[in-house]
Each structure stands twice: as C-alpha cells, then as structure tokens.
Amino acid sequence: MAEALDPEAAEPPDAMAGWASFVAQRLEFEAGAAVAADALYTTCLRWCAGHGAVALEEDAVVAWLEAQYGVTLRTGPLTADTMVVGVRVVL
C-alpha cells in the first residue's frame, strides 16, 4: 500500500501517448489543408487537459508533424501568423 502512495514509484505520464491519441482523433492530413500553428497547439492543449493527458511541447509537435507527415510551416507575407500546411483539425 505504501508503494501506491509513493510519488516516485509511479511512472511519469507519457506525453507521446497523449499526442498520438490527439492525432488519431482530431487531425486529418491533406496537402491542401492548413491550420494556424497557434490554433493547432491550443486545440492540442485543450484536448490533453480534457483527457488527462500530458501535452508535448510546441516545438516537439511541429518537429513530429514534419517528420511523420511532411507538413510545412509558412508565415504570411502581411502578417506574423504561422500556418501549418498539410494538416487540418477536425472538430
């Protein structure tokens, strides 16, 4: 019983597991799709909070999407908004 109460005995939450669940449930990948980087990460944070998952850091999210799905980042010429091209958030 004492082991169950020992915070060091518990394994830390796996942020990648939460991220993988979010991707499977809320993202679609298509060349013509795009979403604002801030909106994508905010949606991820809200999903993780609602599902008791730990979120990955924003840089890790972008790096993973680039490596796994070939998404690209583009910054608008007239604004400072960064878009993630190749992915869409499904509500």
N, CA and C atoms as a LAMMPS dump frame, in Angstrom:
ITEM: TIMESTEP
0
ITEM: NUMBER OF ATOMS
273
ITEM: BOX BOUNDS ff ff ff
-5.0000000000000000e+02 5.0000000000000000e+02
-5.0000000000000000e+02 5.0000000000000000e+02
-5.0000000000000000e+02 5.0000000000000000e+02
ITEM: ATOMS id mol type element x y z
1 1 1 N 0.829 -1.191 0
2 1 2 C 0 0 0
3 1 3 C 0.868 1.247 0
4 2 1 N 1.979 1.226 0.724
5 2 2 C 2.853 2.39 0.771
6 2 3 C 3.441 2.692 -0.594
7 3 1 N 3.644 1.655 -1.428
8 3 2 C 4.188 1.875 -2.771
9 3 3 C 3.216 2.678 -3.629
10 4 1 N 1.927 2.461 -3.447
11 4 2 C 0.929 3.167 -4.244
12 4 3 C 0.911 4.655 -3.924
13 5 1 N 1.304 5.028 -2.725
14 5 2 C 1.294 6.423 -2.33
15 5 3 C 2.621 7.127 -2.59
16 6 1 N 3.635 6.389 -2.951
17 6 2 C 4.963 6.946 -3.199
18 6 3 C 4.994 7.578 -4.586
19 7 1 N 5.113 8.921 -4.674
20 7 2 C 5.094 9.581 -5.983
21 7 3 C 6.263 9.18 -6.873
22 8 1 N 7.363 8.755 -6.289
23 8 2 C 8.5 8.346 -7.095
24 8 3 C 8.305 6.953 -7.683
25 9 1 N 7.412 6.159 -7.116
26 9 2 C 7.164 4.81 -7.617
27 9 3 C 6.307 4.83 -8.875
28 10 1 N 5.499 5.861 -9.048
29 10 2 C 4.633 5.956 -10.228
30 10 3 C 5.444 6.39 -11.437
31 11 1 N 5.091 5.821 -12.593
32 11 2 C 5.77 6.218 -13.821
33 11 3 C 5.238 7.569 -14.277
34 12 1 N 6.1 8.401 -14.828
35 12 2 C 5.63 9.697 -15.312
36 12 3 C 4.705 9.519 -16.507
37 13 1 N 3.773 10.435 -16.697
38 13 2 C 2.869 10.342 -17.837
39 13 3 C 3.654 10.409 -19.152
40 14 1 N 3.177 9.69 -20.142
41 14 2 C 3.817 9.644 -21.447
42 14 3 C 3.171 10.682 -22.365
43 15 1 N 3.872 11.776 -22.613
44 15 2 C 3.336 12.843 -23.462
45 15 3 C 3.122 12.352 -24.892
46 16 1 N 3.966 11.451 -25.37
47 16 2 C 3.813 10.953 -26.736
48 16 3 C 2.535 10.135 -26.887
49 17 1 N 2.138 9.412 -25.862
50 17 2 C 0.896 8.64 -25.923
51 17 3 C -0.308 9.573 -26.044
52 18 1 N -0.303 10.656 -25.278
53 18 2 C -1.382 11.642 -25.379
54 18 3 C -1.408 12.293 -26.75
55 19 1 N -0.243 12.627 -27.272
56 19 2 C -0.145 13.242 -28.581
57 19 3 C -0.668 12.295 -29.661
58 20 1 N -0.292 11.028 -29.593
59 20 2 C -0.735 10.047 -30.586
60 20 3 C -2.259 9.909 -30.567
61 21 1 N -2.861 9.932 -29.389
62 21 2 C -4.32 9.859 -29.289
63 21 3 C -4.969 11.102 -29.89
64 22 1 N -4.405 12.266 -29.604
65 22 2 C -4.929 13.512 -30.172
66 22 3 C -4.859 13.47 -31.696
67 23 1 N -3.733 13.047 -32.244
68 23 2 C -3.563 12.975 -33.699
69 23 3 C -4.611 12.051 -34.305
70 24 1 N -4.801 10.891 -33.713
71 24 2 C -5.747 9.92 -34.251
72 24 3 C -7.19 10.429 -34.216
73 25 1 N -7.53 11.184 -33.188
74 25 2 C -8.916 11.625 -33.018
75 25 3 C -9.234 12.963 -33.662
76 26 1 N -8.239 13.856 -33.767
77 26 2 C -8.571 15.229 -34.138
78 26 3 C -7.869 15.797 -35.366
79 27 1 N -6.941 15.056 -35.985
80 27 2 C -6.225 15.611 -37.129
81 27 3 C -6.458 14.807 -38.394
82 28 1 N -6.514 15.515 -39.513
83 28 2 C -6.544 14.909 -40.838
84 28 3 C -5.405 15.514 -41.628
85 29 1 N -4.808 14.704 -42.483
86 29 2 C -3.665 15.164 -43.267
87 29 3 C -4.02 15.185 -44.738
88 30 1 N -3.841 16.364 -45.354
89 30 2 C -4.158 16.573 -46.762
90 30 3 C -3.297 17.717 -47.259
91 31 1 N -2.756 17.575 -48.448
92 31 2 C -1.821 18.571 -48.983
93 31 3 C -2.418 19.98 -49.019
94 32 1 N -3.679 20.117 -49.332
95 32 2 C -4.289 21.433 -49.46
96 32 3 C -4.807 22.03 -48.167
97 33 1 N -4.7 21.312 -47.08
98 33 2 C -5.216 21.794 -45.794
99 33 3 C -4.172 22.655 -45.09
100 34 1 N -4.634 23.514 -44.205
101 34 2 C -3.733 24.345 -43.399
102 34 3 C -4.472 24.807 -42.15
103 35 1 N -3.716 24.996 -41.089
104 35 2 C -4.266 25.491 -39.829
105 35 3 C -3.221 26.407 -39.204
106 36 1 N -3.682 27.436 -38.52
107 36 2 C -2.761 28.318 -37.813
108 36 3 C -2.039 27.512 -36.733
109 37 1 N -0.729 27.696 -36.621
110 37 2 C 0.07 26.947 -35.648
111 37 3 C -0.451 27.162 -34.23
112 38 1 N -0.803 28.39 -33.897
113 38 2 C -1.334 28.676 -32.555
114 38 3 C -2.641 27.93 -32.305
115 39 1 N -3.512 27.899 -33.304
116 39 2 C -4.794 27.209 -33.155
117 39 3 C -4.59 25.705 -32.998
118 40 1 N -3.664 25.147 -33.755
119 40 2 C -3.374 23.715 -33.651
120 40 3 C -2.884 23.375 -32.249
121 41 1 N -1.931 24.134 -31.745
122 41 2 C -1.363 23.819 -30.439
123 41 3 C -2.366 24.083 -29.313
124 42 1 N -3.155 25.137 -29.424
125 42 2 C -4.176 25.423 -28.411
126 42 3 C -5.206 24.309 -28.363
127 43 1 N -5.613 23.821 -29.529
128 43 2 C -6.56 22.706 -29.586
129 43 3 C -5.96 21.467 -28.933
130 44 1 N -4.686 21.226 -29.191
131 44 2 C -3.993 20.093 -28.582
132 44 3 C -3.968 20.233 -27.057
133 45 1 N -3.627 21.413 -26.567
134 45 2 C -3.577 21.643 -25.118
135 45 3 C -4.94 21.422 -24.474
136 46 1 N -5.981 21.926 -25.106
137 46 2 C -7.334 21.757 -24.556
138 46 3 C -7.741 20.291 -24.56
139 47 1 N -7.421 19.589 -25.641
140 47 2 C -7.752 18.173 -25.724
141 47 3 C -7.029 17.41 -24.617
142 48 1 N -5.744 17.673 -24.458
143 48 2 C -4.966 16.99 -23.423
144 48 3 C -5.524 17.266 -22.029
145 49 1 N -5.874 18.508 -21.759
146 49 2 C -6.441 18.86 -20.45
147 49 3 C -7.754 18.13 -20.21
148 50 1 N -8.568 18.018 -21.237
149 50 2 C -9.858 17.347 -21.101
150 50 3 C -9.762 15.836 -21.003
151 51 1 N -8.644 15.272 -21.441
152 51 2 C -8.479 13.823 -21.43
153 51 3 C -7.431 13.354 -20.409
154 52 1 N -6.963 14.261 -19.577
155 52 2 C -5.988 13.894 -18.553
156 52 3 C -4.642 13.481 -19.123
157 53 1 N -4.311 14.004 -20.3
158 53 2 C -3.044 13.664 -20.956
159 53 3 C -2.051 14.804 -20.783
160 54 1 N -0.793 14.477 -20.902
161 54 2 C 0.269 15.477 -20.847
162 54 3 C 0.573 15.899 -22.276
163 55 1 N 0.675 17.197 -22.511
164 55 2 C 0.931 17.701 -23.854
165 55 3 C 2.431 17.758 -24.136
166 56 1 N 2.769 17.503 -25.396
167 56 2 C 4.143 17.717 -25.85
168 56 3 C 4.402 19.209 -25.956
169 57 1 N 5.661 19.592 -25.938
170 57 2 C 5.999 20.996 -26.167
171 57 3 C 5.719 21.339 -27.622
172 58 1 N 5.444 22.61 -27.894
173 58 2 C 5.063 23.036 -29.243
174 58 3 C 6.13 22.69 -30.284
175 59 1 N 7.393 22.889 -29.961
176 59 2 C 8.46 22.569 -30.914
177 59 3 C 8.483 21.079 -31.239
178 60 1 N 8.222 20.242 -30.256
179 60 2 C 8.189 18.799 -30.476
180 60 3 C 7.007 18.402 -31.351
181 61 1 N 5.875 19.082 -31.177
182 61 2 C 4.695 18.823 -32.002
183 61 3 C 5.013 19.115 -33.466
184 62 1 N 5.575 20.275 -33.722
185 62 2 C 5.892 20.67 -35.102
186 62 3 C 6.936 19.729 -35.702
187 63 1 N 7.969 19.411 -34.953
188 63 2 C 9.008 18.512 -35.457
189 63 3 C 8.43 17.141 -35.78
190 64 1 N 7.552 16.638 -34.941
191 64 2 C 6.937 15.338 -35.178
192 64 3 C 6.074 15.367 -36.43
193 65 1 N 5.254 16.42 -36.585
194 65 2 C 4.401 16.531 -37.772
195 65 3 C 5.234 16.631 -39.054
196 66 1 N 6.326 17.381 -38.992
197 66 2 C 7.208 17.492 -40.162
198 66 3 C 7.822 16.136 -40.505
199 67 1 N 8.293 15.404 -39.512
200 67 2 C 8.959 14.122 -39.747
201 67 3 C 7.978 13.034 -40.184
202 68 1 N 6.812 12.971 -39.559
203 68 2 C 5.866 11.886 -39.831
204 68 3 C 4.989 12.129 -41.06
205 69 1 N 4.596 13.376 -41.287
206 69 2 C 3.62 13.662 -42.334
207 69 3 C 4.095 14.686 -43.356
208 70 1 N 5.275 15.21 -43.19
209 70 2 C 5.814 16.153 -44.163
210 70 3 C 5.111 17.495 -44.209
211 71 1 N 4.459 17.882 -43.114
212 71 2 C 3.816 19.197 -43.091
213 71 3 C 4.892 20.273 -43.149
214 72 1 N 4.507 21.452 -43.581
215 72 2 C 5.451 22.569 -43.643
216 72 3 C 4.875 23.755 -42.894
217 73 1 N 5.756 24.648 -42.474
218 73 2 C 5.345 25.89 -41.821
219 73 3 C 5.51 27.033 -42.808
220 74 1 N 4.517 27.895 -42.853
221 74 2 C 4.594 29.089 -43.697
222 74 3 C 4.103 30.285 -42.909
223 75 1 N 4.825 31.365 -43.044
224 75 2 C 4.434 32.618 -42.397
225 75 3 C 3.877 33.548 -43.465
226 76 1 N 2.716 34.123 -43.188
227 76 2 C 2.063 35.003 -44.152
228 76 3 C 2.903 36.241 -44.438
229 77 1 N 2.86 36.74 -45.687
230 77 2 C 3.68 37.894 -46.065
231 77 3 C 3.247 39.202 -45.395
232 78 1 N 1.986 39.319 -45.046
233 78 2 C 1.494 40.558 -44.453
234 78 3 C 1.237 40.454 -42.957
235 79 1 N 1.303 39.245 -42.436
236 79 2 C 1.057 39.04 -41.015
237 79 3 C 2.178 38.194 -40.425
238 80 1 N 2.186 38.085 -39.14
239 80 2 C 3.181 37.243 -38.474
240 80 3 C 2.596 35.866 -38.155
241 81 1 N 1.424 35.57 -38.71
242 81 2 C 0.781 34.289 -38.445
243 81 3 C 1.523 33.161 -39.147
244 82 1 N 1.786 32.099 -38.417
245 82 2 C 2.436 30.918 -38.978
246 82 3 C 1.374 29.855 -39.203
247 83 1 N 1.336 29.318 -40.421
248 83 2 C 0.388 28.275 -40.783
249 83 3 C 1.118 26.942 -40.884
250 84 1 N 0.438 25.891 -40.458
251 84 2 C 0.941 24.525 -40.616
252 84 3 C 0.194 23.965 -41.829
253 85 1 N 0.926 23.76 -42.908
254 85 2 C 0.323 23.332 -44.171
255 85 3 C 0.411 21.823 -44.282
256 86 1 N -0.728 21.21 -44.605
257 86 2 C -0.788 19.773 -44.775
258 86 3 C -1.582 19.059 -43.696
259 87 1 N -2.191 19.827 -42.799
260 87 2 C -2.955 19.243 -41.7
261 87 3 C -4.187 20.1 -41.419
262 88 1 N -5.234 19.433 -40.941
263 88 2 C -6.455 20.125 -40.552
264 88 3 C -6.924 19.55 -39.229
265 89 1 N -7.499 20.408 -38.393
266 89 2 C -8.07 19.983 -37.116
267 89 3 C -9.544 19.671 -37.338
268 90 1 N -9.968 18.491 -36.936
269 90 2 C -11.361 18.071 -37.054
270 90 3 C -12.043 18.361 -35.737
271 91 1 N -13.135 19.069 -35.79
272 91 2 C -13.866 19.404 -34.554
273 91 3 C -14.906 18.385 -34.221
